[in-house]
Amino acid sequence: MDQTYTLTLTENCNLSCVYCYEHNRNGRTMSIEVGKEILDDAFETVGCGDILTVDFFGGEPFIEFEKIKALVAYVKKAASEKRLLADYRFFATTNGTLIHGDIQDWLCDNPNFYLGLSLDGNRNMQNINRSGSFDRIDLDFFSTMYPEQPVKMTISSETLPYLATRVKFCHEKGFEVSCNLAYGMDWSNKLHLEELEQQLDILIEFYLKYPSIKPCSLLNRNITVVGSNKNKSTIQRWCGSGTAMRTFDCDGSQYPCQFFMPISCGKEKSEASKTICFYKDIPISLLDEKCRNCIVKECCPTCYGSNYVESGNIYHKDDAQCILEKKTFFENACFLLRRWERGQLSNVPENELLAMLIGAKRIIEEFQ
């Protein structure tokens, strides 16, 4: 089974984003020795035919660029010595402000190292959310070096009314876009629902006009499974938290994902999270009642870590976010039907297309 080992190299960051969930920073960093011990465990655990992803995390991981170089070299040496039998790749999520000069040169020399850029749109929107950082990012480098890696756009309450403009800007720069509502924010204001609908409608018209552009993740939900598991007692999990993912704090302590570390949820909750049972297939009986009876529970994006931080229950989705997610699924269903009517889904296999259309119909009937 493919495995991701996330190494938190530092709690430090050179930005102060409005939606940052790391509220308990104290400046700790991971030593190279601890990093090597974690990787030694990976070499023993991940076997032949698997893929090991080493994910460098922070804070801003490139503050510790020298440690990144040392640990990448350690993995490559282990692979050459046959201590690591799996294939491997490297990844880091970055704010992009440090990716210049020597770091760019090194990344060009290491093509199996991938970067995920956090980018919240044009200059004004990026600067509102992310500490005035727009002009410190070499966007051309990212779009050229990582053309298939979507930028990570986080939607705050301040920038939601400009979502369409932000997404279109990223597409104009050559990026695919993965976007989500910021976790931990208060989304209960009814105005947010109106803003979300308006912005998604604008984006739908844009994608209908330019069908060759891959829709952002908010309008690219997998609805083929909607309503298909009526007789099942479990649903598939949304992410690999607690199963395929292993996240390590600066001191080497292991957690299900970064949300469960002390920097995110505090020491008490972090310690308690170690007793949580993470099911590969989640029993429907463990879900909130609102989720248990929801038609899109099989494909609804949910963050187990954020749920835990907010409520102490990994399966309890914030009620306000739930309302916005239902609106998003409704917009997805309407968008899919309009694409079908325009003949823009002719390349989709017949069985898959039928499942998509059935799913769209069910969503519209349920959520309109």
N, C-alpha and C positions, 0 to 999 in steps of 0.2 A: 504494500500500500504506500502511495506517495505520502511524504511527510514534510511539514513545514516547521522548521526550528527558527523561532523569532528571538533574536538577541537584542535586548535593550542596552545599547552601548552607553547611553547617557540620558539623564533626566533634564539636561540643559537644552535650551532653545534660544535662538537669537530673534524670535518673534513672540508676539503676545496676541494670539488670535482670539476673536470675541467669543468663539464657541468652544475653546479648548476645554477638554474634559480632564486634563491632568492637573488637578487642583492641589496636589500634595508634593510638589517638587522640593527636593532639598539638595540638589546639586550632585547627586551620586553619579559615578561612572562605573562601567564594567572593566575589570582588568583583563589584559590579554590572557593571563593564566586561566581565569574563570571561563573566558570564551573558549579556550582550547579544551577545557574539561567538558563543556557542553557539547562541543563538536565531536569529541571522542565518543561520547554516548551515542551521538547520531551515527557515527561510523559503525557502531555495533548493532544499532537498531534497524537501520534502513538497508534493505538487502538488494540483491541483484535483480535488475528489472524494474526497480522503483526509481523515483526521482526525489532527491533531497533538495528542498528549497531552503536556503539560508537567508533569512529575512533580517536585515539590520534596521533597528527601530530606535526611536528617541522619545522625547525631545527631537532635536534635529540630528540625525545620525552622522552627518558629514562634519559636524564639529569634531568628531573622533575619526577623521579620515585615515590617520596613520594606523589605527587599530583595525579599520576595515581592510586596509591593504595587507596587514599582517595575518588576519584571519582568513582572507581569501587565499593567500599563499599557502596557509596551513591546510586548507581543504584540497587544493590542487596537489600538494605534495602527498597527502594521504591517498588521493586517487591514483597517483603515479606509482605509489608503493603498494597498491592493492589493499590498503587498509579500508578504503571506502569502495564498496562494490557497486553502489548505486550511481546512476547519472546524477548530475547536480547542476544547480543554477543559483544565482544570487539575485536578491531583490532588496530595494530600499525605498521607502516612501520619504520624499524630501520636499521642503518648501522651495527648493531651487536656488536660493539666494547665494549659496556657496559653490555652486557648480560652474566654475570658471577655471581658466588656466590649466594648472597641473592636474586638477581633478578631472576636467574634461579629457585631457590627454590620456590619463589613466583609464577612464571609462572606455575610450575608443580602443584601447589595447586589451580590454576585457569584455568582449561582445556577449558573453553569457551573464553579464551583470546588467540587470534591468532596473530602471528607475520609474517610480510612479510619482508624477508631479502633482502637488496640491495647488490647484489654480481655480480661483473663484470668479473668473471672467475678465472683463476689460479693466483698464487702469483704475477707474473709480470704484468698481465693485470689489476688486482685489484689495485695494487700499483700505476700504471700509472694514472688511472682514479680517485682513491679514497684515496689519501693522505697516501699511504704506510700502509694501514690498515689491510692487509691480515692476518698477524700473531696475530692480536688482536681479531679475531672472532673464536668462538667455532663452527665450521661447523657441527660437530657430534651432538651437541645439537639441532641445527635447523633441521637437516635431520631426527632425531629420534622423536623430539617433534612435528614437523609440516610436516609430510611426503607428504601430499597432497597440501601443499601451495607452488606454484612455487616461485623460487627466481626471483627478479626483476633485469634484466640486461640491463643497458643503454649502447648503442653503440656510442662511440665518433669517430671522424674522425681518431684519433690516433690508436684506437684499432679495427676498422673495418677490416683491413687486417688479423686479427687473430680471427675473429668471430667464425669460426668452432672449433678451438682449445678450445676457452673459453666455448662454449656451451657443447662440449663433456666432458670437465673437470667437469662441474656442474652435468651432467648426471652420471658421474663416482662416484660422491659424493652422489648420490641418490636423486638429485633434478630434478623436472620439471623446465622448463625455460620459463619465460615470458620476451621477449626482444623487445626493440624499439630503433630507432634512436634518439639520443639526440635532444631535442627541442632547438631552438634558435641558433644552430650551422649553419655555412655556408656549405651546402652540394652541392654547384654548380659545384665543380670540377668534370669533366667528369671521372676522375680516380676512383671516389667513385662508380660509376655505374659498372665499370669493377670489382672492388673489391667485391662489393655486389654479383654480379652474380657468381664470382669464389667461394666465401665462401658458398653461398647457394647450389651450385652444390656439394661441398664437403659434406655438411650436408645431402643432399638428398641421396648420396651414403651410408652414415653412417646409416640413418634411414631405407633404403631398406635392408641393411645387418642385422639390429637389429630391426625388425618390432614391437617388444614388447615395445620399448621405445616410449613414447609419444613425437611427434615432438614439437620443440619449437614453440612459438606463431608465429614467422615469416613464418613458413611452416605449419601452422594449421589454415589457414583462412577459414571462412565459405563462400563457394562460391555457396551454393545451391540456393541463391536468385539472382545470377547474370543474368541480363537481364530479370527478371521476372516481373518488375513493369512498363513496357512501357506505360501502360494506367493510371498509378497512378499520382497524383499531389503532393504526399508527400513521404518521406522516413522515416524510423525509425531512431531515434537518436542513436549516438554511445555510449554515456555514460549518467549518471544521473545528469550531471552538470546543476544546475539551476532548476531541477525538484525533483528527488528523493534524491539528495544530498544537504546538508546544511553545509556550512563551516563557522566556526567562528574564527575570529581573536582574538588575545590576549585580546583585550578590550571588546570582546563580539559582535562586529559588524559582521553581516552576509554577506556572499558572495556566488556566485554560486559554486565555488571550489577554491582550494588553489592558482591557477594561477591568480585569480582575486583580491587577497589580495594586500594591499600596498607593502608588502615585495617582491612581484613578479613583479608587473606592475607599481608601483608608486602610489602616492596618487590621482593624477588627473584621471588617467585611472581607478583606482579602484573605485572611486566615480561614475564615468560615467557608470560603468558596472551595477550599480543598476537599470538603466533604460532599460536594455536589456530584450527583451521578449524571453523567452526560450520555444519553442514549444515542445510539447510531440512528435508530428509527424512534421517533418520539411518540409515546402513547398519547392518543388524543385526550384521554382522561386527565392528563396533567395540564392541559391548556386552560387559560381563562375561559369562562363560559362564552364570552363574546367571540372568542377565537374558535372554540370547540364547534360552534354552530355556524361558522362563517364559511361561505362558499369558496373563498380564495385562500383558506388556511394552508393549502398545499404549496402555494407559490408566493405567499406574502413575505416580503423581506422583513426580518426582525433581527435585532441585535441582542443576543442573549446577555452580553456583558452590560450594555446600557440598561436593559431591563433589570438586571441585578443591582446595578448602582442605584436606580431610581426606587425600586420596590423590594429588593431582596429576593425576588423570584425571577428566575431566568426566562420564564414563560409568560410573564405578565407584561403585555404591551401597553404603553401609555395610551389612555383613552383618546386624548386629543390627536395624537399621531395616527391612531386607528381610523379616525374619521377622515383624516387627510389621505390615508392610504386607500380607503374605499373610493374616494373621489378620483384618485390616480388610476385605480383599476377601471373605473367607469370610463374615464377618458381613453385608456388603452383600448377598451372594447370598441368604443366609437371610432377610434383611429383605425383599428384593424378592419372594421367593416368598410370604411371609406376607401382604404387601400385596395381591398378586394373588389369593390365596385369599380375602381379605376383600372383594374387589371395589373396592379403593382405587386401581386403575390403569385404570379405565374410560375416562378421558379421554386415555390414551396411544394414538396411532395404532397400528393393528393390526400393521404391519410392524415398527415400532420395538419394540412390546411383545414380539413373537415373538423379535426379536434379543436383547432383555433377558433373556427367559426361557431362551433357549439359552445365553447367556453365564453366567447364574446356575448352570445345571445343570453346565456345564463347570467352573466354579470350585469348586463343592462336590465334584465328583468328583476334582478335582486336589488340593485343599487340606485335605480332611477328615482 
